[in-house]
């Protein structure tokens, strides 16, 4: 699944190294990963799994709720991620964020990042399982998914 997309790995790493924050928008999940490198005298950087937002105003409200002591970002750096969550680790995004947090002596942020990635991977697995089983999804072949409306094989068919 991941191999069908071309990712600018250098650009990905530059984004982590230079941005005040980044929001990762997954194609497989409704939640978003918000990594905020901003700090204050009383707060370190933050990592948050943001809930679904239907408008930019809702997204700004989720950011404000996650970081109430910080001003609203002037720009939102949103990275559309077409791959599975694990691709962030495999292609170096997570490691680049860990290195940046470590350089800031923000080791709690490293743990929170790892926890958030794990949570997102589990959510993605559940979403995939639901898609396969049809739970929460509408099939284009009603009745066939459950097998109850599948016509029997003709007589004499092995």
PyMOL commands that set and color helices and strands:
alter all, ss='L'
color gray80, all
select helices_A, chain A and resi 2-4+9-18+56-66+86-90+93-103+107-133
alter helices_A, ss='H'
color red, helices_A
select strands_A, chain A and resi 21-26+32-36+46-50+78-81
alter strands_A, ss='S'
color yellow, strands_A
deselect
rebuild
show_as cartoon
